[in-house]
Amino acid sequence: MIDEVLTHVAGSPWALPLMFALVLADSLLVLVPGEVAVTAFGALAVTVGSPPLLGVVLLAALAAFLGDMIVYLVGRRVGLDRWAWMRGRRVGAAIGWAHRRLHRSSATVVFTARFIPFARLAVNLTAGASRVPAPRYLALVAAAATGWAVYQAAVGAIVGRLVPGGPIVAVLISIGVAIVLGLAIDLIVTRISSARADSSPDEEDTPA
């Protein structure tokens, strides 16, 4: 029955708009499961045949880009201390890290942050507030969003292709794999940044 429900959802004309909305909201609210949605629809694309995998990638990339652009524009217009939540410990640490690193290695920071929710929010806000030139920055955001969408959809598609058991199994396993890989990326980036911080007093750690 669950497989039938997933098949119906995947074939619905609202499937890709729903994924688009989740990814866009994820860029703005952090806690919305945008990554999970892209991975799940990537798995459904190869197990059910819909929605088309290319459509999943393109709409996920577009939603991610638009969400990051909106956050950049908010930072540019509002700044970093207008709302109380921006002064929270974790967001504050992420903003401090982004501010220290953004102008030195913007491409690396933008691509890394796209895979780490709080860092992504902090980098986009800080870039806007710091008046990083929009054409160059948004070009980096577009490239990072595309790479992120390909990665998330590919995880689901590969698991869906390799693991037998139908849509529900493919979706659940692909989501689990995506979460584990996301945690691994976060850990690796933090370890690398910590090592650089130990070797150079001018380098700062990534946000916790």
C-alpha positions in Angstrom: 0.0 0.0 0.0 2.8 2.4 0.8 4.5 1.7 -2.5 1.2 2.5 -4.2 1.0 5.8 -2.3 4.5 6.7 -3.3 3.9 5.8 -6.9 0.8 8.0 -6.9 2.7 10.9 -5.3 5.6 10.5 -7.7 3.3 10.6 -10.7 1.3 13.6 -9.4 1.6 16.9 -11.2 2.2 18.4 -7.7 5.3 16.2 -7.0 8.0 18.6 -8.4 6.2 21.8 -7.1 6.2 20.2 -3.7 9.9 19.4 -3.8 10.6 22.9 -5.1 8.7 24.5 -2.2 10.5 22.3 0.4 14.0 23.1 -1.1 13.1 26.8 -1.2 11.9 26.8 2.4 15.0 24.8 3.5 17.2 27.7 2.2 15.3 30.1 4.4 14.3 28.1 7.5 17.1 25.5 7.8 15.0 22.9 9.5 12.8 22.1 6.5 13.9 18.8 5.0 14.9 20.0 1.5 17.8 17.5 1.1 15.5 14.6 2.1 12.9 15.7 -0.5 15.5 15.8 -3.3 17.0 12.5 -2.4 13.6 10.8 -2.1 12.4 12.1 -5.4 15.7 11.0 -7.0 15.0 7.5 -5.7 11.4 7.6 -7.0 12.6 8.8 -10.4 14.4 5.5 -11.0 12.1 3.1 -9.1 8.8 4.4 -10.3 9.8 6.3 -13.5 8.5 9.6 -12.3 9.1 12.4 -11.8 11.9 12.6 -14.4 15.4 12.7 -12.8 16.5 15.7 -14.9 13.4 17.6 -13.7 14.3 16.7 -10.1 17.8 18.1 -10.5 16.8 21.2 -12.4 14.0 22.3 -10.1 16.0 21.5 -7.0 18.9 23.6 -8.3 16.6 26.5 -9.2 14.9 26.4 -5.8 18.2 26.2 -3.9 19.6 29.1 -5.9 16.5 31.3 -5.4 16.4 30.5 -1.7 20.1 31.4 -1.2 19.6 34.6 -3.3 16.7 35.6 -1.1 18.8 35.2 2.0 21.6 37.2 0.4 19.2 40.0 -0.4 17.8 39.9 3.2 21.3 40.3 4.5 22.0 43.1 2.1 18.9 45.0 3.0 18.4 44.2 6.7 21.9 43.4 8.0 22.9 40.9 10.6 21.4 42.2 13.9 17.9 43.2 13.1 16.3 40.1 14.5 16.9 38.3 17.8 17.4 34.8 16.2 20.5 36.1 14.4 22.1 36.7 17.7 21.7 33.1 18.9 24.8 31.2 19.8 24.9 28.8 16.9 23.8 31.3 14.3 26.2 33.9 15.7 29.1 31.5 15.6 28.3 30.6 12.0 28.0 34.3 11.0 31.3 35.1 12.7 33.0 32.2 10.8 31.4 33.3 7.5 32.5 36.9 8.0 36.2 35.9 8.6 36.4 33.5 5.7 34.1 34.9 3.0 36.4 37.5 1.5 39.5 35.2 1.5 38.1 32.1 -0.1 34.5 32.9 -1.2 34.2 30.0 -3.7 35.3 27.4 -1.2 33.1 28.8 1.5 30.0 29.0 -0.7 30.4 25.5 -2.0 31.1 24.1 1.5 28.2 26.0 3.1 25.6 24.7 0.6 25.9 21.3 2.3 25.8 22.6 5.9 22.5 24.2 6.8 23.5 26.8 9.5 26.7 27.6 7.6 24.7 28.1 4.4 22.3 30.5 6.1 25.2 32.4 7.7 27.3 32.7 4.5 24.4 34.1 2.5 23.3 36.6 5.1 26.9 37.7 5.7 27.6 38.0 2.0 24.6 40.3 1.6 25.4 42.4 4.7 29.0 42.7 3.7 28.0 43.9 0.3 29.9 41.2 -1.6 29.3 42.1 -5.3 26.1 40.4 -6.4 27.1 39.2 -9.9 30.1 37.2 -8.8 28.5 35.9 -5.6 25.3 34.8 -7.2 27.3 33.0 -9.9 29.0 31.0 -7.2 25.6 30.4 -5.5 24.2 29.1 -8.8 27.1 26.7 -9.3 27.0 25.5 -5.7 23.2 25.0 -5.9 23.6 22.9 -9.1 26.3 20.8 -7.6 24.2 20.2 -4.5 21.1 19.2 -6.5 23.0 16.8 -8.6 24.6 15.2 -5.5 21.3 14.9 -3.6 19.4 13.5 -6.5 22.2 11.1 -7.4 22.3 9.6 -4.0 18.6 8.7 -4.3 18.9 7.5 -7.8 22.0 5.3 -7.2 20.4 3.7 -4.1 17.1 3.3 -6.0 18.9 1.5 -8.8 21.0 -0.8 -6.7 18.7 -1.7 -3.8 15.8 -4.1 -4.5 12.5 -3.9 -2.7 10.4 -1.2 -4.4 9.9 2.5 -3.9 9.5 2.5 -0.1 12.8 0.6 0.5 14.7 2.8 -2.0 13.3 6.0 -0.4 14.1 5.0 3.2 17.6 3.7 2.4 18.5 6.6 0.2 17.3 9.1 2.9 19.4 7.3 5.5 22.5 7.3 3.2 22.0 11.0 2.4 21.8 11.8 6.2 25.0 9.8 6.9 26.9 11.4 4.1 25.7 14.8 5.2 27.0 14.2 8.7 30.2 12.9 7.3 30.7 16.0 5.1 30.0 18.2 8.1 32.6 16.3 10.2 35.3 16.2 7.6 34.9 20.0 6.9 35.1 20.7 10.6 38.2 18.5 11.1 40.0 20.1 8.1 39.2 23.6 9.3 40.3 22.7 12.8 43.6 21.4 11.5 44.1 24.6 9.5 43.3 26.7 12.6 45.9 24.7 14.6 48.5 25.3 12.0 47.8 29.0 11.5 46.5 31.4 14.2 44.8 33.5 11.6 42.5 30.7 10.5 39.2 30.1 12.3 37.2 26.9 12.8 33.9 26.2 11.0 30.7 26.9 12.9 29.5 24.1 15.2 
